[in-house]
Amino acid sequence: MSESRRQLLSIGVLFIIAVFAILLYAAKLIGNWLNIFPTIFILFGAWELVMAFMRARSPQKYERTPFGTLEMGIIIMTLGVAWLVYRTNWLYSLALLILVLGAIAITSALRRKKS
């Protein structure tokens, strides 16, 4: 699948996720309307993980690597979860962000390049 088709697919999925988050709020499954935005982040991060596996299945030469897409999905999901946890205690949110960024830095450093 070409990069422009994947981008268009991601935009469509983002719109569907936004509608889904709004419907979750309307059904009273999300208590505060401000929690719609972190929910969108979490679900779109999950979509980025799916995109990483799609890229791994059919990689193209000058595209972002599947590992880079996987990292981006994890970061987006972490931002959404940190945003939700921020209301409980901002230190938990900060600790989560630092933990995930540290884990990504370690896995990036230990990852071997393909020859």
C-alpha positions in Angstrom: 0.0 0.0 0.0 1.5 3.4 -0.9 2.2 6.0 1.7 -0.5 8.4 0.5 -3.1 5.6 0.8 -1.9 4.8 4.3 -2.2 8.5 5.3 -5.7 8.7 3.9 -6.6 5.6 5.8 -5.2 7.0 9.0 -7.2 10.2 8.6 -10.4 8.2 8.1 -9.6 6.1 11.1 -8.9 9.3 13.2 -12.4 10.6 12.3 -14.0 7.3 13.2 -12.1 7.3 16.5 -13.3 10.8 17.3 -16.9 9.9 16.6 -16.5 6.8 18.8 -15.0 8.8 21.7 -17.9 11.3 21.4 -20.4 8.4 21.4 -18.7 7.0 24.5 -19.2 10.3 26.2 -22.9 10.5 25.1 -23.4 7.0 26.5 -22.0 8.2 29.8 -19.1 5.7 29.6 -16.7 8.7 29.8 -17.5 10.8 32.8 -15.9 14.1 31.9 -16.1 15.6 28.4 -12.4 16.5 28.7 -11.6 12.8 28.7 -12.7 12.6 25.1 -9.3 13.9 24.0 -7.1 11.4 25.9 -9.4 8.6 24.7 -8.8 9.7 21.1 -5.0 9.7 21.8 -5.1 6.2 23.2 -7.2 4.7 20.4 -5.2 6.5 17.7 -2.0 5.2 19.3 -3.5 1.7 19.1 -4.2 2.3 15.4 -0.5 3.3 14.9 0.4 -0.1 16.4 -1.8 -1.7 13.7 -0.1 0.4 11.1 3.3 -0.7 12.3 2.3 -4.4 11.7 1.0 -3.4 8.2 4.3 -1.7 7.4 6.2 -4.8 8.6 4.2 -7.0 6.3 4.9 -5.0 3.2 7.9 -2.5 3.8 8.8 0.0 1.1 12.2 1.5 0.6 11.9 5.1 1.6 9.2 4.8 4.2 9.3 5.1 8.0 10.4 1.8 9.5 7.8 -0.4 11.2 9.8 0.0 14.4 9.5 3.8 14.1 5.8 3.6 13.6 5.5 1.2 16.6 7.4 3.8 18.7 5.2 6.6 17.6 2.1 4.5 18.5 3.4 3.7 21.9 4.3 7.4 22.6 0.8 8.6 21.5 -0.9 6.0 23.7 1.3 7.0 26.6 0.5 10.6 26.2 -3.2 9.7 26.3 -2.9 7.6 29.4 -0.7 10.2 31.1 -3.3 12.8 30.3 -6.0 10.6 32.0 -3.8 9.9 35.0 -2.8 13.5 35.4 -6.1 14.3 37.2 -5.3 11.7 39.8 -1.7 12.7 40.5 0.7 14.5 38.1 3.7 12.6 39.5 2.2 9.3 38.2 1.8 10.9 34.8 5.4 12.2 34.8 6.7 8.8 36.0 4.8 7.0 33.2 6.2 9.4 30.5 9.8 9.0 31.7 9.4 5.2 32.0 8.2 4.8 28.5 10.7 7.2 27.0 13.5 5.4 28.8 12.3 2.0 27.5 12.1 3.3 24.0 15.6 4.8 24.2 17.0 1.5 25.5 15.2 -0.6 22.8 16.4 1.8 20.1 20.0 1.7 21.3 20.0 -2.1 21.5 18.2 -2.7 18.2 20.4 -4.1 15.5 20.5 -2.8 11.9 19.7 -5.2 9.1 22.6 -5.7 6.8 
